[in-house]
Amino acid sequence: MHKFNPEHLHRLDNEERLELFDPEKTLKQFGLKPGYKVLDVGTGTGFYLPYLSKMVGPEGKVYAIDSQPAAVEYAKNKVEKLCLQNVVVLQSEENKIPLPDQIIDFAYMAFVFHELTNPGEFLSELLRVLKPGGLIGIVEWKKEDRDKGPPKEEVPSEWELGLALEDVGIKVGRMVDLGKYCYGVYAMAPDPELEKKMNNPIKIPPSL
């Protein structure tokens, strides 16, 4: 398992990374709407925070979490510097998110999944804070030879990631090709009420 060294945080905040991963274009793949409450998992340098903040607007809220104190401090400084008034940065534990149940509309994870020690435990905790039917966007490195990122042996393939999500009841919507280095997974938390309606369609009475 590849764990990012927080001493290298500064390497994640540069113009080259902006060009490689185009955060605004990437986030548009996942259907964010104004007013959403968003969770940015493993925010790191807060690379995506300005774009998430803009997309949800003043009526929305972005909760950025990271288990590394150095990353939390870095992201807090960025939020203050950019005056992102709808963003809150929080210290978390890997499998414990410091938020109440069912408040998140959209959870975002970029280059984080491959670092999880226990993916199933983390995803169960993620489901706790997501609203029923809440959306999930995950970005990961492609499982192939690359000149950037962790070794291919340490990242999940699209199939492996999709299987991990489905194992905890998350519905995989579609896979997204995000260019040379990475791919995205668009998924949804289960919604028991919606599933009940789908299993019990409305009966239309016969015409008189």
N, CA, C and O of each residue as an XYZ file, in Angstrom:
832
protein
N       0.844     -1.204      0.000
C       0.000      0.000      0.000
C       0.874      1.247      0.000
O       1.829      1.346      0.770
N       0.544      2.186     -0.861
C       1.325      3.423     -0.980
C       0.720      4.510     -0.092
O      -0.448      4.866     -0.250
N       1.512      5.033      0.837
C       1.076      6.138      1.692
C       1.855      7.391      1.326
O       3.080      7.365      1.208
N       1.128      8.486      1.147
C       1.788      9.732      0.768
C       2.517     10.333      1.966
O       1.993     10.352      3.080
N       3.717     10.817      1.724
C       4.521     11.457      2.764
C       4.119     12.929      2.873
O       4.290     13.684      1.915
N       3.579     13.353      4.040
C       3.125     14.744      4.177
C       4.231     15.778      4.013
O       3.948     16.956      3.794
N       5.487     15.351      4.116
C       6.593     16.287      3.910
C       6.674     16.756      2.457
O       7.347     17.740      2.150
N       5.983     16.043      1.571
C       6.013     16.382      0.145
C       4.758     17.131     -0.306
O       4.482     17.211     -1.503
N       4.008     17.672      0.633
C       2.755     18.356      0.294
C       2.939     19.441     -0.760
O       2.109     19.589     -1.657
N       4.017     20.189     -0.652
C       4.230     21.313     -1.570
C       4.297     20.860     -3.024
O       4.037     21.648     -3.933
N       4.646     19.590     -3.246
C       4.733     19.082     -4.617
C       3.359     18.940     -5.271
O       3.258     18.833     -6.493
N       2.307     18.939     -4.456
C       0.954     18.732     -4.974
C       0.250     20.037     -5.316
O      -0.911     20.023     -5.727
N       0.923     21.144     -5.155
C       0.289     22.450     -5.344
C       1.099     23.271     -6.336
O       1.846     24.166     -5.940
N       0.954     22.970     -7.623
C       1.737     23.683     -8.627
C       1.000     23.729     -9.963
O      -0.002     23.040    -10.156
N       1.503     24.539    -10.869
C       0.862     24.736    -12.170
C       0.848     23.459    -13.005
O      -0.106     23.204    -13.740
N       1.901     22.661    -12.892
C       1.949     21.411    -13.665
C       0.789     20.494    -13.287
O       0.159     19.887    -14.153
N       0.518     20.399    -11.998
C      -0.581     19.546    -11.531
C      -1.930     20.077    -12.016
O      -2.819     19.299    -12.359
N      -2.078     21.400    -12.044
C      -3.308     21.993    -12.573
C      -3.522     21.608    -14.031
O      -4.640     21.288    -14.435
N      -2.461     21.639    -14.812
C      -2.564     21.289    -16.225
C      -2.831     19.798    -16.415
O      -3.599     19.408    -17.294
N      -2.199     18.971    -15.593
C      -2.347     17.525    -15.735
C      -3.748     17.049    -15.392
O      -4.310     16.210    -16.096
N      -4.317     17.581    -14.313
C      -5.555     17.026    -13.783
C      -6.781     17.923    -13.955
O      -7.903     17.470    -13.728
N      -6.593     19.174    -14.348
C      -7.694     20.094    -14.654
C      -8.873     19.900    -13.693
O      -9.887     19.319    -14.081
N      -8.759     20.374    -12.457
C      -9.772     20.107    -11.437
C     -11.185     20.531    -11.817
O     -12.144     19.824    -11.507
N     -11.326     21.672    -12.482
C     -12.675     22.122    -12.844
C     -13.320     21.165    -13.841
O     -14.487     20.804    -13.689
N     -12.576     20.757    -14.848
C     -13.092     19.822    -15.851
C     -13.420     18.471    -15.219
O     -14.434     17.854    -15.545
N     -12.559     18.022    -14.320
C     -12.786     16.743    -13.641
C     -14.059     16.777    -12.818
O     -14.879     15.863    -12.908
N     -14.236     17.815    -12.017
C     -15.399     17.894    -11.131
C     -16.709     17.996    -11.898
O     -17.749     17.559    -11.405
N     -16.672     18.563    -13.088
C     -17.890     18.669    -13.898
C     -18.417     17.305    -14.330
O     -19.568     17.189    -14.752
N     -17.587     16.277    -14.228
C     -18.017     14.922    -14.585
C     -18.964     14.322    -13.546
O     -19.611     13.309    -13.809
N     -19.048     14.949    -12.359
C     -19.717     14.298    -11.246
C     -21.028     14.956    -10.803
O     -21.560     14.600     -9.752
N     -21.547     15.887    -11.564
C     -22.897     16.383    -11.320
C     -23.104     17.221    -10.078
O     -24.183     17.174     -9.486
N     -22.105     17.990     -9.662
C     -22.300     18.871     -8.510
C     -23.312     19.966     -8.831
O     -23.409     20.422     -9.970
N     -24.065     20.384     -7.808
C     -25.070     21.428     -7.987
C     -24.926     22.495     -6.903
O     -24.444     22.205     -5.808
N     -25.338     23.721     -7.199
C     -25.339     24.766     -6.169
C     -26.173     24.331     -4.967
O     -27.236     23.729     -5.120
N     -25.685     24.639     -3.789
C     -26.406     24.284     -2.573
C     -26.013     22.951     -1.973
O     -26.418     22.636     -0.854
N     -25.236     22.164     -2.690
C     -24.813     20.861     -2.175
C     -23.910     21.015     -0.949
O     -23.153     21.977     -0.822
N     -24.020     20.034     -0.057
C     -23.041     19.861      1.009
C     -22.070     18.779      0.548
O     -22.459     17.641      0.288
N     -20.796     19.162      0.454
C     -19.782     18.306     -0.157
C     -18.733     17.905      0.872
O     -18.366     18.692      1.744
N     -18.258     16.671      0.757
C     -17.156     16.190      1.583
C     -15.959     15.911      0.684
O     -16.045     15.094     -0.233
N     -14.845     16.585      0.944
C     -13.598     16.348      0.215
C     -12.708     15.479      1.097
O     -12.113     15.959      2.063
N     -12.625     14.194      0.753
C     -11.901     13.214      1.569
C     -10.415     13.237      1.224
O     -10.039     13.135      0.056
N      -9.579     13.372      2.241
C      -8.141     13.424      1.996
C      -7.768     14.657      1.200
O      -7.123     14.567      0.154
N      -8.174     15.794      1.698
C      -8.039     17.046      0.939
C      -6.591     17.415      0.622
O      -6.328     18.109     -0.360
N      -5.643     16.949      1.460
C      -4.232     17.259      1.188
C      -3.973     18.756      1.222
O      -4.195     19.408      2.242
N      -3.507     19.296      0.110
C      -3.224     20.732      0.020
C      -4.477     21.564     -0.211
O      -4.402     22.789     -0.301
N      -5.632     20.904     -0.308
C      -6.842     21.641     -0.668
C      -6.887     21.960     -2.152
O      -7.491     22.949     -2.568
N      -6.245     21.119     -2.944
C      -6.112     21.332     -4.391
C      -7.456     21.594     -5.067
O      -7.554     22.452     -5.944
N      -8.495     20.853     -4.658
C      -9.804     20.969     -5.307
C     -10.740     21.968     -4.618
O     -11.818     22.260     -5.136
N     -10.343     22.488     -3.467
C     -11.271     23.296     -2.670
C     -11.780     24.559     -3.365
O     -12.976     24.835     -3.272
N     -10.947     25.340     -4.054
C     -11.486     26.536     -4.722
C     -12.573     26.202     -5.741
O     -13.521     26.967     -5.919
N     -12.433     25.068     -6.400
C     -13.382     24.673     -7.446
C     -14.657     24.098     -6.833
O     -15.758     24.385     -7.305
N     -14.513     23.298     -5.795
C     -15.687     22.797     -5.081
C     -16.472     23.948     -4.476
O     -17.700     23.980     -4.560
N     -15.767     24.892     -3.868
C     -16.400     26.059     -3.258
C     -17.222     26.840     -4.274
O     -18.360     27.226     -4.007
N     -16.636     27.066     -5.433
C     -17.315     27.819     -6.489
C     -18.537     27.075     -7.016
O     -19.570     27.693     -7.276
N     -18.434     25.758     -7.177
C     -19.512     24.981     -7.786
C     -20.728     24.848     -6.878
O     -21.855     24.811     -7.371
N     -20.529     24.775     -5.559
C     -21.689     24.661     -4.666
C     -22.244     26.028     -4.286
O     -23.389     26.126     -3.846
N     -21.455     27.080     -4.449
C     -21.941     28.439     -4.231
C     -22.148     28.793     -2.772
O     -21.880     27.981     -1.887
N     -22.625     30.011     -2.517
C     -22.776     30.493     -1.135
C     -23.813     29.725     -0.321
O     -23.762     29.725      0.909
N     -24.751     29.071     -1.000
C     -25.760     28.288     -0.279
C     -25.253     26.889      0.061
O     -25.874     26.179      0.853
N     -24.131     26.489     -0.532
C     -23.567     25.168     -0.281
C     -22.508     25.204      0.807
O     -22.208     26.254      1.376
N     -21.950     24.034      1.080
C     -20.919     23.908      2.111
C     -19.945     22.813      1.701
O     -20.349     21.766      1.194
N     -18.668     23.062      1.923
C     -17.638     22.066      1.636
C     -16.918     21.716      2.935
O     -16.357     22.586      3.600
N     -16.942     20.439      3.284
C     -16.197     19.941      4.434
C     -14.972     19.206      3.902
O     -15.104     18.206      3.196
N     -13.790     19.695      4.235
C     -12.544     19.083      3.781
C     -11.903     18.361      4.956
O     -11.677     18.963      6.006
N     -11.607     17.076      4.790
C     -11.021     16.313      5.890
C      -9.697     15.677      5.464
O      -9.480     15.364      4.294
N      -8.823     15.499      6.453
C      -7.566     14.794      6.229
C      -7.083     14.251      7.567
O      -7.295     14.866      8.613
N      -6.435     13.099      7.523
C      -5.929     12.492      8.758
C      -4.522     12.969      9.109
O      -4.014     12.669     10.189
N      -3.891     13.713      8.196
C      -2.541     14.220      8.429
C      -2.596     15.664      8.947
O      -3.069     16.546      8.231
N      -2.126     15.924     10.173
C      -2.160     17.286     10.713
C      -1.494     18.316      9.805
O      -1.978     19.442      9.694
N      -0.396     17.950      9.159
C       0.299     18.894      8.272
C      -0.584     19.294      7.096
O      -0.573     20.448      6.668
N      -1.356     18.330      6.572
C      -2.256     18.621      5.460
C      -3.406     19.517      5.911
O      -3.806     20.432      5.191
N      -3.931     19.254      7.096
C      -5.021     20.077      7.631
C      -4.566     21.524      7.770
O      -5.293     22.446      7.399
N      -3.377     21.721      8.300
C      -2.838     23.073      8.471
C      -2.635     23.753      7.121
O      -2.953     24.931      6.960
N      -2.106     23.013      6.158
C      -1.866     23.549      4.815
C      -3.186     23.976      4.170
O      -3.292     25.072      3.619
N      -4.189     23.098      4.248
C      -5.485     23.401      3.635
C      -6.174     24.575      4.328
O      -6.798     25.405      3.667
N      -6.063     24.648      5.654
C      -6.659     25.773      6.384
C      -6.041     27.093      5.939
O      -6.750     28.084      5.764
N      -4.730     27.108      5.759
C      -4.058     28.325      5.297
C      -4.536     28.726      3.907
O      -4.716     29.912      3.630
N      -4.742     27.747      3.037
C      -5.228     28.051      1.692
C      -6.637     28.628      1.739
O      -6.937     29.609      1.060
N      -7.504     28.013      2.547
C      -8.886     28.487      2.674
C      -8.916     29.924      3.173
O      -9.688     30.744      2.677
N      -8.071     30.228      4.159
C      -8.005     31.591      4.700
C      -7.461     32.568      3.657
O      -7.989     33.669      3.500
N      -6.420     32.169      2.957
C      -5.791     33.030      1.955
C      -6.748     33.353      0.814
O      -6.768     34.480      0.318
N      -7.550     32.360      0.392
C      -8.469     32.539     -0.735
C      -9.860     32.999     -0.299
O     -10.743     33.195     -1.134
N     -10.051     33.169      1.012
C     -11.345     33.624      1.563
C     -12.495     32.725      1.103
O     -13.524     33.211      0.635
N     -12.311     31.429      1.239
C     -13.354     30.467      0.860
C     -14.310     30.311      2.040
O     -14.126     29.440      2.889
N     -15.323     31.156      2.082
C     -16.167     31.260      3.267
C     -17.108     30.072      3.453
O     -17.651     29.883      4.541
N     -17.306     29.277      2.416
C     -18.194     28.117      2.548
C     -17.416     26.809      2.712
O     -17.958     25.729      2.474
N     -16.153     26.906      3.115
C     -15.299     25.723      3.287
C     -14.840     25.604      4.740
O     -14.394     26.578      5.346
N     -14.958     24.399      5.283
C     -14.477     24.096      6.633
C     -13.489     22.937      6.534
O     -13.797     21.912      5.927
N     -12.314     23.091      7.122
C     -11.294     22.037      7.108
C     -11.253     21.371      8.482
O     -11.155     22.047      9.506
N     -11.329     20.036      8.492
C     -11.408     19.290      9.741
C     -10.360     18.182      9.804
O     -10.051     17.540      8.800
N      -9.826     17.976     10.991
C      -8.940     16.838     11.238
C      -9.797     15.582     11.385
O     -10.797     15.593     12.103
N      -9.411     14.507     10.710
C     -10.174     13.259     10.793
C      -9.244     12.107     11.140
O      -8.024     12.264     11.184
N      -9.841     10.951     11.383
C      -9.103      9.700     11.443
C      -9.451      8.934     10.173
O     -10.438      9.248      9.507
N      -8.641      7.925      9.835
C      -8.852      7.260      8.548
C     -10.253      6.680      8.408
O     -10.861      6.786      7.344
N     -10.768      6.074      9.461
C     -12.080      5.443      9.373
C     -13.111      6.115     10.273
O     -14.090      5.494     10.687
N     -12.878      7.383     10.567
C     -13.828      8.131     11.389
C     -13.935      9.551     10.855
O     -12.969     10.313     10.881
N     -15.123      9.895     10.371
C     -15.372     11.216      9.792
C     -16.097     12.070     10.827
O     -17.154     11.662     11.308
N     -15.570     13.238     11.187
C     -16.146     14.053     12.265
C     -17.364     14.866     11.825
O     -17.381     16.092     11.932
N     -18.383     14.159     11.326
C     -19.615     14.802     10.873
C     -20.816     13.974     11.310
O     -20.688     12.770     11.529
N     -21.995     14.613     11.442
C     -23.213     13.879     11.792
C     -23.666     12.950     10.663
O     -23.142     13.000      9.551
N     -24.631     12.119     10.967
C     -25.189     11.192      9.979
C     -25.928     11.930      8.864
O     -26.566     12.957      9.097
N     -25.830     11.396      7.668
C     -26.679     11.753      6.520
C     -26.786     13.262      6.257
O     -27.889     13.801      6.160
N     -25.644     13.934      6.143
C     -25.702     15.369      5.823
C     -25.029     15.707      4.489
O     -25.133     16.837      4.011
N     -24.340     14.731      3.886
C     -23.539     15.005      2.694
C     -24.283     14.616      1.413
O     -24.811     13.510      1.296
N     -24.313     15.551      0.453
C     -24.917     15.281     -0.856
C     -23.928     14.633     -1.821
O     -24.308     13.814     -2.657
N     -22.651     15.011     -1.697
C     -21.634     14.526     -2.627
C     -20.309     14.354     -1.903
O     -19.818     15.283     -1.262
N     -19.733     13.161     -2.007
C     -18.419     12.886     -1.419
C     -17.401     12.717     -2.533
O     -17.648     12.016     -3.514
N     -16.255     13.365     -2.372
C     -15.222     13.357     -3.408
C     -13.921     12.819     -2.842
O     -13.480     13.231     -1.769
N     -13.305     11.889     -3.576
C     -12.025     11.310     -3.169
C     -11.099     11.305     -4.377
O     -11.372     10.617     -5.360
N     -10.027     12.050     -4.319
C      -9.076     12.091     -5.427
C      -7.734     11.523     -4.979
O      -7.081     12.071     -4.091
N      -7.335     10.425     -5.600
C      -6.041      9.791     -5.333
C      -5.881      9.421     -3.859
O      -4.802      9.563     -3.284
N      -6.969      8.945     -3.263
C      -6.982      8.592     -1.845
C      -7.270      7.104     -1.635
O      -6.721      6.485     -0.723
N      -8.126      6.539     -2.476
C      -8.615      5.180     -2.226
C      -7.474      4.174     -2.071
O      -7.536      3.294     -1.212
N      -6.439      4.298     -2.895
C      -5.345      3.318     -2.844
C      -4.532      3.405     -1.548
O      -3.734      2.513     -1.262
N      -4.727      4.465     -0.767
C      -4.003      4.613      0.502
C      -4.772      4.044      1.693
O      -4.231      3.974      2.797
N      -6.020      3.639      1.489
C      -6.843      3.169      2.600
C      -6.338      1.829      3.130
O      -6.066      0.908      2.360
N      -6.216      1.732      4.448
C      -5.802      0.482      5.079
C      -6.922     -0.541      5.047
O      -6.687     -1.724      4.800
N      -8.146     -0.079      5.298
C      -9.318     -0.956      5.304
C     -10.428     -0.284      4.500
O     -11.262      0.413      5.077
N     -10.456     -0.479      3.182
C     -11.441      0.212      2.340
C     -12.883     -0.034      2.756
O     -13.695      0.891      2.747
N     -13.215     -1.277      3.124
C     -14.589     -1.581      3.500
C     -15.042     -0.808      4.721
O     -16.162     -0.298      4.758
N     -14.178     -0.718      5.722
C     -14.507      0.022      6.945
C     -14.675      1.506      6.648
O     -15.593      2.149      7.156
N     -13.779      2.050      5.817
C     -13.901      3.465      5.481
C     -15.181      3.735      4.697
O     -15.887      4.701      4.988
N     -15.491      2.903      3.711
C     -16.680      3.135      2.889
C     -17.957      3.040      3.714
O     -18.918      3.763      3.452
N     -17.977      2.162      4.701
C     -19.138      2.082      5.592
C     -19.309      3.378      6.376
O     -20.430      3.846      6.574
N     -18.198      3.957      6.821
C     -18.254      5.241      7.520
C     -18.686      6.353      6.570
O     -19.422      7.257      6.964
N     -18.232      6.287      5.328
C     -18.649      7.277      4.331
C     -20.153      7.208      4.103
O     -20.811      8.241      3.982
N     -20.699      6.001      4.043
C     -22.144      5.844      3.865
C     -22.921      6.447      5.030
O     -24.038      6.934      4.851
N     -22.340      6.416      6.202
C     -23.016      6.993      7.378
C     -23.283      8.478      7.198
O     -24.353      8.961      7.568
N     -22.326      9.211      6.635
C     -22.488     10.666      6.524
C     -23.192     11.081      5.231
O     -23.646     12.219      5.114
N     -23.288     10.172      4.266
C     -23.985     10.491      3.018
C     -25.495     10.403      3.192
O     -26.000      9.536      3.905
N     -26.199     11.299      2.542
C     -27.651     11.195      2.492
C     -28.038      9.971      1.664
O     -27.260      9.549      0.810
N     -29.222      9.387      1.892
C     -29.674      8.308      1.010
C     -29.684      8.788     -0.445
O     -30.256      9.833     -0.754
N     -29.063      8.038     -1.312
C     -28.957      8.460     -2.705
C     -27.872      9.485     -2.952
O     -27.765     10.016     -4.057
N     -27.051      9.779     -1.925
C     -25.960     10.739     -2.087
C     -24.949     10.268     -3.119
O     -24.765      9.068     -3.322
N     -24.303     11.217     -3.764
C     -23.389     10.906     -4.866
C     -21.946     10.784     -4.387
O     -21.543     11.399     -3.400
N     -21.185      9.978     -5.111
C     -19.778      9.754     -4.792
C     -18.960      9.870     -6.070
O     -19.292      9.260     -7.086
N     -17.892     10.654     -6.015
C     -16.963     10.746     -7.132
C     -15.573     10.347     -6.661
O     -15.040     10.936     -5.720
N     -14.990      9.355     -7.307
C     -13.658      8.877     -6.927
C     -12.729      8.981     -8.131
O     -13.070      8.545     -9.230
N     -11.563      9.557     -7.913
C     -10.536      9.643     -8.955
C      -9.342      8.812     -8.505
O      -8.872      8.948     -7.375
N      -8.856      7.951     -9.393
C      -7.694      7.116     -9.064
C      -6.730      7.039    -10.240
O      -7.081      7.295    -11.391
N      -5.500      6.673     -9.896
C      -4.486      6.439    -10.918
C      -4.849      5.215    -11.747
O      -5.378      4.239    -11.215
N      -4.571      5.260    -13.034
C      -4.785      4.087    -13.879
C      -3.794      2.988    -13.496
O      -2.633      3.247    -13.179
N      -4.296      1.754    -13.537
C      -3.457      0.610    -13.170
C      -2.648      0.176    -14.399
O      -2.909     -0.865    -15.002
N      -1.691      0.979    -14.738
C      -0.825      0.717    -15.889
C       0.490      1.460    -15.677
O       0.618      2.270    -14.759
N       1.457      1.175    -16.530
C       2.747      1.859    -16.408
C       2.571      3.354    -16.678
O       1.972      3.755    -17.676
N       3.112      4.173    -15.759
C       3.003      5.629    -15.865
C       4.332      6.246    -15.464
O       5.152      5.603    -14.809
N       4.542      7.491    -15.860
C       5.741      8.198    -15.401
C       5.443      9.090    -14.206
O       6.297      9.864    -13.774
N       4.219      8.980    -13.668
C       3.825      9.760    -12.489
C       2.972      8.886    -11.581
O       2.368      7.910    -12.026
N       2.931      9.253    -10.297
C       2.088      8.543     -9.354
C       2.724      7.281     -8.804
O       3.860      6.952     -9.147
N       1.986      6.564     -7.941
C       2.506      5.343     -7.321
C       2.618      4.200     -8.330
O       2.042      4.281     -9.415
N       3.345      3.143     -7.991
C       3.449      1.983     -8.886
C       2.076      1.384     -9.190
O       1.177      1.423     -8.350
N       1.920      0.831    -10.389
C       0.619      0.295    -10.792
C       0.158     -0.841     -9.882
O      -1.042     -1.081     -9.745
N       1.115     -1.545     -9.255
C       0.759     -2.648     -8.369
C       0.058     -2.164     -7.100
O      -0.558     -2.962     -6.394
N       0.144     -0.882     -6.808
C      -0.391     -0.353     -5.550
C      -1.698      0.410     -5.716
O      -2.183      1.018     -4.762
N      -2.274      0.387     -6.913
C      -3.539      1.089     -7.139
C      -4.581      0.106     -7.664
O      -4.227     -0.884     -8.304
N      -5.872      0.371     -7.401
C      -6.920     -0.535     -7.871
C      -7.279     -0.278     -9.331
O      -7.237      0.858     -9.804
N      -7.626     -1.337    -10.027
C      -8.175     -1.177    -11.373
C      -9.610     -0.677    -11.263
O     -10.179     -0.662    -10.172
N     -10.195     -0.272    -12.378
C     -11.593      0.152    -12.379
C     -12.481     -0.955    -11.830
O     -13.394     -0.702    -11.044
N     -12.205     -2.187    -12.253
C     -13.012     -3.327    -11.810
C     -12.868     -3.551    -10.307
O     -13.864     -3.771     -9.617
N     -11.643     -3.498     -9.796
C     -11.400     -3.713     -8.366
C     -12.055     -2.632     -7.516
O     -12.605     -2.922     -6.454
N     -11.998     -1.402     -7.977
C     -12.612     -0.305     -7.231
C     -14.127     -0.435     -7.243
O     -14.778     -0.255     -6.214
N     -14.688     -0.748     -8.404
C     -16.133     -0.933     -8.495
C     -16.620     -2.053     -7.595
O     -17.674     -1.934     -6.970
N     -15.863     -3.139     -7.523
C     -16.233     -4.274     -6.681
C     -16.210     -3.895     -5.204
O     -17.086     -4.304     -4.443
N     -15.207     -3.112     -4.797
C     -15.112     -2.668     -3.400
C     -16.316     -1.811     -3.017
O     -16.827     -1.919     -1.902
N     -16.765     -0.968     -3.930
C     -17.934     -0.131     -3.674
C     -19.193     -0.982     -3.554
O     -19.985     -0.802     -2.629
N     -19.372     -1.899     -4.482
C     -20.576     -2.729     -4.478
C     -20.628     -3.648     -3.263
O     -21.713     -4.019     -2.815
N     -19.472     -4.016     -2.728
C     -19.427     -4.892     -1.553
C     -20.092     -4.265     -0.330
O     -20.559     -4.985      0.553
N     -20.141     -2.928     -0.267
C     -20.786     -2.259      0.874
C     -22.135     -1.658      0.480
O     -22.722     -0.892      1.245
N     -22.625     -2.001     -0.703
C     -23.948     -1.558     -1.119
C     -23.993     -0.284     -1.930
O     -25.076      0.211     -2.241
N     -22.832      0.260     -2.283
C     -22.791      1.467     -3.113
C     -23.042      1.086     -4.565
O     -22.471      0.118     -5.068
N     -23.890      1.846     -5.232
C     -24.247      1.567     -6.622
C     -23.288      2.298     -7.566
O     -23.184      3.524     -7.523
N     -22.600      1.554     -8.404
C     -21.687      2.161     -9.374
C     -22.482      2.608    -10.588
O     -23.180      1.811    -11.216
N     -22.368      3.907    -10.917
C     -23.093      4.440    -12.062
C     -22.312      4.283    -13.350
O     -22.764      3.620    -14.284
N     -21.141      4.892    -13.398
C     -20.338      4.804    -14.623
C     -18.873      5.085    -14.312
O     -18.525      5.680    -13.292
N     -18.035      4.631    -15.233
C     -16.608      4.920    -15.190
C     -16.322      6.087    -16.129
O     -16.958      6.218    -17.175
N     -15.376      6.924    -15.758
C     -15.049      8.113    -16.542
C     -13.554      8.099    -16.864
O     -12.728      7.976    -15.960
N     -13.206      8.225    -18.139
C     -11.800      8.331    -18.522
C     -11.365      9.780    -18.332
O     -11.925     10.687    -18.947
N     -10.375      9.990    -17.486
C      -9.921     11.344    -17.162
C      -8.541     11.652    -17.740
O      -7.804     12.485    -17.212
N      -8.209     10.975    -18.820
C      -6.960     11.298    -19.495
C      -5.883     10.250    -19.323
O      -6.165      9.092    -19.016
N      -4.663     10.665    -19.523
C      -3.514      9.761    -19.588
C      -3.244      9.029    -18.281
O      -2.827      7.870    -18.298
N      -3.475      9.687    -17.148
C      -3.011      9.137    -15.884
C      -4.094      8.565    -14.975
O      -3.795      7.730    -14.122
N      -5.321      8.986    -15.134
C      -6.313      8.611    -14.134
C      -7.694      8.341    -14.727
O      -7.972      8.653    -15.885
N      -8.544      7.754    -13.895
C      -9.935      7.473    -14.257
C     -10.823      7.887    -13.088
O     -10.348      8.109    -11.975
N     -12.104      7.983    -13.360
C     -13.048      8.343    -12.317
C     -14.165      7.323    -12.207
O     -14.497      6.643    -13.178
N     -14.742      7.221    -11.018
C     -15.907      6.376    -10.779
C     -17.008      7.255    -10.203
O     -16.806      7.960     -9.214
N     -18.173      7.202    -10.834
C     -19.339      7.967    -10.396
C     -20.306      6.972     -9.771
O     -20.762      6.047    -10.444
N     -20.624      7.148     -8.494
C     -21.411      6.155     -7.774
C     -22.451      6.829     -6.883
O     -22.491      8.053     -6.762
N     -23.298      5.994     -6.260
C     -24.405      6.525     -5.463
C     -24.633      5.657     -4.229
O     -24.578      4.429     -4.293
N     -24.890      6.320     -3.111
C     -25.256      5.610     -1.894
C     -26.650      5.009     -2.061
O     -27.475      5.568     -2.783
N     -26.924      3.889     -1.409
C     -28.258      3.293     -1.534
C     -29.341      4.203     -0.974
O     -29.107      4.970     -0.039
N     -30.526      4.107     -1.558
C     -31.686      4.888     -1.114
C     -32.854      3.927     -0.937
O     -33.560      3.636     -1.902
N     -33.073      3.425      0.284
C     -34.115      2.421      0.521
C     -35.507      2.857      0.076
O     -36.269      2.047     -0.451
N     -35.845      4.128      0.282
C     -37.178      4.597     -0.106
C     -37.361      4.560     -1.615
O     -38.414      4.157     -2.109
N     -36.331      4.983     -2.346
C     -36.405      4.954     -3.805
C     -36.499      3.521     -4.310
O     -37.264      3.231     -5.230
N     -35.717      2.623     -3.704
C     -35.747      1.227     -4.119
C     -37.104      0.604     -3.830
O     -37.580     -0.236     -4.594
N     -37.731      1.011     -2.728
C     -39.051      0.496     -2.393
C     -40.071      0.921     -3.446
O     -40.919      0.133     -3.864
N     -39.972      2.185     -3.865
C     -40.900      2.677     -4.889
C     -40.699      1.950     -6.213
O     -41.663      1.652     -6.917
N     -39.433      1.665     -6.549
C     -39.147      0.980     -7.806
C     -39.653     -0.455     -7.782
O     -40.047     -0.999     -8.814
N     -39.642     -1.068     -6.596
C     -40.119     -2.446     -6.465
C     -41.626     -2.531     -6.326
O     -42.211     -3.604     -6.473
N     -42.262     -1.385     -6.039
C     -43.722     -1.333     -5.905
C     -44.267     -0.215     -6.779
O     -44.658      0.836     -6.271
N     -44.295     -0.433     -8.085
C     -44.761      0.620     -8.987
C     -46.213      0.998     -8.722
O     -47.023      0.181     -8.285
N     -46.513      2.255     -9.000
C     -47.884      2.743     -8.823
C     -48.816      2.016     -9.785
O     -48.539      1.922    -10.980
N     -49.919      1.506     -9.255
C     -50.884      0.808    -10.096
C     -51.878      1.810    -10.681
O     -52.528      2.554     -9.946
N     -51.986      1.820    -11.972
C     -52.908      2.735    -12.641
C     -54.265      2.052    -12.762
O     -54.358      0.981    -13.364
N     -55.320      2.645    -12.204
C     -56.645      2.003    -12.268
C     -57.140      1.921    -13.704
O     -56.817      2.783    -14.521
N     -57.913      0.900    -14.016
C     -58.452      0.784    -15.380
C     -59.394      1.937    -15.686
O     -60.106      2.424    -14.808
N     -59.387      2.358    -16.920
C     -60.283      3.453    -17.313
C     -61.724      2.980    -17.273
O     -62.015      1.807    -17.505
N     -62.609      3.895    -16.979
C     -64.038      3.557    -16.901
C     -64.626      3.352    -18.287
O     -65.815      3.061    -18.416
